[in-house]
Amino acid sequence: MNLVGPCGAFGAWGPLDRADPPHFNSMKSNMGSLHTLRKWLLAKTLGFGVTLLCLGGATATSALAKEPFDFLPLPEQAKPVAEPAEGYRLQRVGTNGYVVMSGVVQANFFVTKTGVVVVDAPPVLADKLVKAIKSVTDKPVTHVILTHDHADHAGGASAFPGAKIVAHALTAELMRVYPDPKRPIPTLTFSGARYDLKVGGTHFQLIYPGPNHETGNIIVYIPEQRIAMMTDLFAPGWAPYLGWGNADHIPGLLKSYDALLALDFDVFLAGHAYRIGNRHDVEVSRAFFLDLWNWTKETIAATPFDPSKAEPGNLWLAQSIWFKEIADKVTPRLIAKWGNELAAVDAFTHSTVMAVVVSTFTDAPNIPDSALKP
Ligand SMILES: [Zn+2]
């Protein structure tokens, strides 16, 4: 099926064609807020490509109801990779680095002359990380660098008793709020923007670009090996996670992209994805951020707030309706441009736009125009 219709205020967008069938029916039950968005997602023809179109509501909805799926398939670069019998994959990076991957979860370790330095310890990987390290060296784990406090990346740190736990002081502060025995409080912390950690001949630059995905979330950079790590800013090849992953400070994400791109690196390790990332992934995700931010701002300006759409006095409801209207307009534009390149744009982006709308009013950053250019 290939339908064409009017595109309202958004202009005409080209079709998105994919070779493989979409297969994400299971997501539908959780995606009620994307009901409007589905109007634009139409499966087409026996070739199982997907054409993304902006259509008049009734026609699109009825056409869609006949299709067995209504989400975009994964782009080739984001597809799962078969897992060996041991349940994890181990990939060499740089001269002494290893990435341990299981599903979309990743952790990294570096074998130095005096011991092993682990970067992040996801609980679902903790046993596999221990096993993977033992498979390549007898040296002890002397340091565990935690990029940030989130449980899904720090909750396996207790698997390395005796290691120094290294993190930004703000991460330690967050971990002290409700201490978790699985996330030992960091024993080596730093304040400010940078700390140089040298272990057994390997130089780790720990760089704090300011609040971002999580307050205290740092870049770990090994200049000699051209490796940069930053967990949860984004997953290489994927759209930002639902609502931008509960980001502490959305404008700070742009600072993080720019801090990363000021570094000289080839390999980018992000904590999630079936594959490792690279500099291009960072550039692409930054470009997505710019479209998301700029188009959201434009759309806010072009969409009048109308309190009459809610019961008199219920300004929060009227505001929610307004925010949703804005997200309904921006989301299909982002899907049309990025749906072929980034995975899950259609699954996550409506909530991400909503998060950006709220951020523009609450964080209300004074981002200069020069910083919002490609
Ligand atoms: Zn996180």
Boltz pocket constraint, residues with backbone or C-beta under 6 A from the ligand:
constraints:
  - pocket:
      binder: B
      contacts: [[A, 148], [A, 150], [A, 153], [A, 213], [A, 214], [A, 231], [A, 232], [A, 245]]
      max_distance: 6.0
